């Protein structure tokens, strides 16, 4: 028995974009055009502000703009976690959550670390404030699932010159367990660098693949965390799903599901 992603898939693709500049509008359009899913990490304290190099998304458009995607924490003011008191970091995570939940009407439990900076203490604070995962700026060039969702490293930044090659490698690789390609960045980088073709070409390559699960960060986090929480009998013939997620698995060439709360002979 081997757990899979939904519908028996074994590959997943997710995106993560920070800061909430107006250029997110075009990026969301590109994602929607190709059926891709992204997570957008917003600073609630800068929403609606004007800036000479690109305004920030207005609070009133957050819910509609990011519909079908995920809104996540990036602290209220984009503070530097390593040069701020832990009490301030904790407060800004909590207040950003509250503000974004009020704007979206849903739970906001994901995060990315401002400047990619974190420590064991910052991770503990984020966890205490109800954060389930947080992305770093470390790029692995690999397609592995994270060992620790609160120290979640990406495959690459979209500016990596290997981006398209990594995408092709990911799509062509044989299925060996669950794999994940995770791309992150800032939408303003496309505008400031006149490089929208980078994400347009990548989206065209990666979209519409029937063997890839397109998911937000929180969807991936919750699903994989649920797999890891499954309880198995000592002989491996009985499985209990204690979570709220419907889990998919493959056994003897057949794809089946393990429903929330279900105890099932395999």
C-alpha positions as CSV (number, residue, x, y, z in Angstrom):
1,X,0.0,0.0,0.0
2,X,1.3,3.4,-1.0
3,X,-0.3,6.8,-0.3
4,X,-0.8,9.1,-3.3
5,X,-2.0,12.6,-3.8
6,X,-5.8,13.0,-4.7
7,X,-7.0,11.0,-7.6
8,X,-4.0,8.7,-7.4
9,X,-1.5,11.3,-8.6
10,X,2.1,11.3,-7.4
11,X,3.4,14.7,-8.5
12,X,2.3,18.1,-7.1
13,X,3.1,21.7,-8.1
14,X,2.7,24.7,-5.8
15,X,3.7,28.4,-5.9
16,X,4.4,31.0,-3.2
17,X,4.5,34.8,-3.8
18,X,5.3,37.5,-1.2
19,X,4.4,41.1,-0.4
20,X,1.1,41.7,-2.2
21,X,2.1,44.3,-4.9
22,X,-0.4,45.2,-7.6
23,X,1.5,42.9,-10.0
24,X,-0.2,40.0,-8.2
25,X,-3.2,40.7,-10.4
26,X,-1.4,39.8,-13.6
27,X,0.2,36.8,-11.9
28,X,-3.2,35.5,-10.7
29,X,-4.5,35.8,-14.2
30,X,-1.6,33.7,-15.5
31,X,-2.2,31.1,-12.9
32,X,-5.9,30.9,-13.6
33,X,-5.4,30.7,-17.3
34,X,-3.3,27.5,-16.9
35,X,-5.1,26.0,-13.9
36,X,-2.2,26.6,-11.5
37,X,-2.6,27.3,-7.7
38,X,-0.6,29.7,-5.7
39,X,-0.2,31.0,-2.1
40,X,0.1,34.8,-1.6
41,X,1.8,36.0,1.6
42,X,0.6,39.5,2.5
43,X,1.6,42.2,4.9
44,X,-1.7,43.6,6.2
45,X,-0.1,46.8,7.3
46,X,0.9,47.7,3.7
47,X,-2.3,46.8,1.9
48,X,-3.6,49.8,-0.1
49,X,-0.4,51.8,0.2
50,X,0.9,53.7,-2.8
51,X,4.5,53.3,-3.8
52,X,6.5,54.8,-6.8
53,X,7.6,51.3,-8.0
54,X,4.2,49.7,-7.6
55,X,1.2,50.1,-5.3
56,X,0.1,47.4,-2.9
57,X,-3.1,45.4,-3.4
58,X,-6.1,47.1,-1.7
59,X,-7.7,45.5,1.3
60,X,-11.1,45.4,-0.4
61,X,-9.9,43.3,-3.3
62,X,-8.0,40.6,-1.4
63,X,-10.9,38.2,-1.1
64,X,-11.9,38.3,-4.8
65,X,-8.4,38.7,-6.3
66,X,-7.0,35.6,-4.6
67,X,-10.2,33.5,-4.9
68,X,-9.2,29.9,-5.6
69,X,-5.7,30.5,-4.2
70,X,-4.4,30.9,-0.7
71,X,-3.8,34.0,1.4
72,X,-1.1,33.6,4.0
73,X,0.9,35.6,6.7
74,X,4.0,37.6,6.1
75,X,3.7,39.7,9.3
76,X,2.0,43.1,9.5
77,X,4.9,45.3,8.5
78,X,7.4,42.9,6.9
79,X,9.6,43.2,10.0
80,X,13.0,41.5,10.1
81,X,12.5,38.5,12.5
82,X,16.2,38.4,13.5
83,X,16.5,42.0,14.5
84,X,13.1,42.3,16.3
85,X,12.0,41.3,19.8
86,X,10.3,38.0,19.8
87,X,7.3,39.6,21.4
88,X,7.0,41.9,18.4
89,X,7.4,39.0,16.0
90,X,4.7,37.1,17.8
91,X,2.3,40.0,17.8
92,X,2.8,40.8,14.1
93,X,2.1,37.2,13.2
94,X,-1.0,37.1,15.2
95,X,-2.3,40.5,14.0
96,X,-1.5,39.7,10.4
97,X,-3.5,36.5,10.8
98,X,-6.5,38.4,12.3
99,X,-6.5,41.1,9.6
100,X,-6.2,38.6,6.7
101,X,-8.9,36.3,8.1
102,X,-11.2,39.3,8.4
103,X,-10.6,40.2,4.8
104,X,-10.9,36.6,3.4
105,X,-13.5,35.2,5.8
106,X,-11.4,32.0,6.1
107,X,-8.7,30.5,8.2
108,X,-5.2,31.8,7.5
109,X,-2.6,29.4,8.9
110,X,0.3,29.6,6.4
111,X,3.3,31.9,6.4
112,X,6.6,32.8,4.8
113,X,9.4,34.3,6.8
114,X,10.1,38.0,5.9
115,X,13.6,38.2,4.3
116,X,13.7,34.4,4.6
117,X,15.1,34.8,8.1
118,X,14.2,32.6,11.0
119,X,15.5,30.8,14.1
120,X,14.3,28.0,16.4
121,X,12.8,30.7,18.6
122,X,11.0,32.4,15.6
123,X,9.7,29.0,14.5
124,X,8.4,28.3,18.0
125,X,6.6,31.6,18.1
126,X,5.0,31.0,14.7
127,X,3.8,27.6,15.8
128,X,2.4,29.0,19.0
129,X,0.4,31.5,17.0
130,X,-1.3,28.8,15.0
131,X,0.9,28.7,11.9
132,X,1.0,25.3,10.3
133,X,3.8,25.9,7.8
134,X,6.2,28.6,6.9
135,X,8.4,29.0,3.8
136,X,12.1,29.9,3.8
137,X,14.1,31.3,0.9
138,X,16.3,28.2,0.8
139,X,16.2,26.5,-2.6
140,X,17.1,22.9,-2.9
141,X,16.8,22.2,-6.6
142,X,15.0,19.0,-5.6
143,X,11.4,17.7,-5.6
144,X,11.2,16.3,-2.0
145,X,8.5,16.8,0.5
146,X,9.6,18.9,3.5
147,X,10.7,17.1,6.7
148,X,9.5,20.1,8.7
149,X,6.7,22.3,7.3
150,X,7.7,25.2,9.6
151,X,11.1,25.2,7.8
152,X,9.8,24.6,4.3
153,X,12.4,25.0,1.6
154,X,11.4,25.5,-2.0
155,X,12.7,23.8,-5.2
156,X,13.7,27.2,-6.6
157,X,13.0,30.9,-7.1
158,X,11.4,31.7,-10.4
159,X,14.6,33.6,-11.3
160,X,16.7,30.4,-11.2
161,X,18.1,30.0,-14.8
162,X,17.3,26.3,-14.4
163,X,13.6,26.9,-14.0
164,X,12.3,25.5,-17.3
165,X,14.8,22.6,-17.2
166,X,13.7,21.8,-13.6
167,X,10.1,21.8,-14.8
168,X,10.8,19.5,-17.6
169,X,12.8,17.2,-15.4
170,X,10.0,17.1,-12.9
171,X,7.3,16.3,-15.5
172,X,9.5,13.5,-17.1
173,X,10.7,11.9,-13.9
174,X,9.3,8.4,-13.1
175,X,7.0,8.2,-10.2
176,X,9.0,7.3,-7.1
177,X,6.9,8.1,-4.1
178,X,5.3,11.6,-3.8
179,X,7.2,14.4,-5.4
180,X,6.7,18.2,-5.2
181,X,7.9,21.1,-7.3
182,X,7.7,24.4,-5.3
183,X,8.5,27.7,-6.9
184,X,8.5,31.1,-5.1
185,X,9.2,34.7,-5.7
186,X,7.7,38.2,-5.9
187,X,5.4,39.4,-8.7
188,X,7.1,42.8,-8.7
189,X,10.3,41.0,-10.0
190,X,8.5,40.3,-13.3
191,X,7.4,43.9,-13.7
192,X,10.7,45.6,-12.6
193,X,12.8,43.2,-14.7
194,X,10.4,43.2,-17.7
195,X,10.5,39.4,-17.4
196,X,6.9,38.3,-17.4
197,X,7.8,35.8,-20.1
198,X,9.6,33.7,-17.4
199,X,6.4,32.8,-15.6
200,X,4.3,32.8,-18.7
201,X,6.6,30.2,-20.4
202,X,6.8,28.2,-17.2
203,X,3.0,28.2,-16.7
204,X,2.4,27.1,-20.3
205,X,4.9,24.3,-19.8
206,X,3.5,23.1,-16.4
207,X,-0.3,23.7,-16.8
208,X,-2.7,21.2,-18.1
209,X,-0.8,18.1,-17.0
210,X,-3.1,15.3,-16.1
211,X,-0.5,13.6,-13.9
212,X,0.1,16.7,-11.6
213,X,-1.9,17.9,-8.6
214,X,-2.0,21.7,-8.7
215,X,-2.4,22.9,-5.1
216,X,-1.8,25.7,-2.7
217,X,0.7,25.5,0.1
218,X,-1.9,24.8,2.7
219,X,-3.5,22.1,0.7
220,X,-0.2,20.3,0.3
221,X,0.7,20.8,4.0
222,X,-2.7,19.5,5.3
223,X,-2.7,16.5,2.9
224,X,0.8,15.3,3.6
225,X,0.4,16.0,7.4
226,X,-2.7,13.8,7.3
227,X,-0.8,11.0,5.6
228,X,1.8,11.2,8.3
229,X,-0.9,11.0,11.0
230,X,-2.4,7.7,9.7
231,X,-2.3,4.9,12.2
232,X,-1.4,1.4,11.0
233,X,-1.7,-2.0,12.6
234,X,1.5,-3.8,13.5
235,X,1.1,-6.1,10.4
236,X,0.2,-3.2,8.2
237,X,-3.1,-4.6,7.2
238,X,-5.4,-2.2,9.0
239,X,-5.3,1.6,8.6
240,X,-7.1,4.3,10.6
241,X,-7.4,7.9,9.3
242,X,-7.8,10.2,12.4
243,X,-7.9,13.4,10.2
244,X,-10.5,15.4,8.3
245,X,-8.8,14.7,5.0
246,X,-9.9,12.1,2.5
247,X,-6.7,10.2,1.6
248,X,-5.9,8.4,-1.5
249,X,-3.7,5.3,-1.8
250,X,-2.7,2.6,-4.3
251,X,-2.7,-1.1,-3.5
252,X,-2.2,-3.9,-6.0
253,X,-2.6,-1.5,-8.9
254,X,-5.9,-0.2,-7.6
255,X,-6.5,3.4,-6.4
256,X,-8.7,3.7,-3.3
257,X,-9.6,6.2,-0.6
258,X,-9.4,6.3,3.2
259,X,-12.2,8.6,4.4
260,X,-11.9,10.8,7.5
261,X,-12.4,8.7,10.6
262,X,-12.4,5.5,8.6
263,X,-10.7,2.3,9.9
264,X,-10.1,0.0,6.9
265,X,-8.6,-3.3,6.0
266,X,-6.0,-2.9,3.3
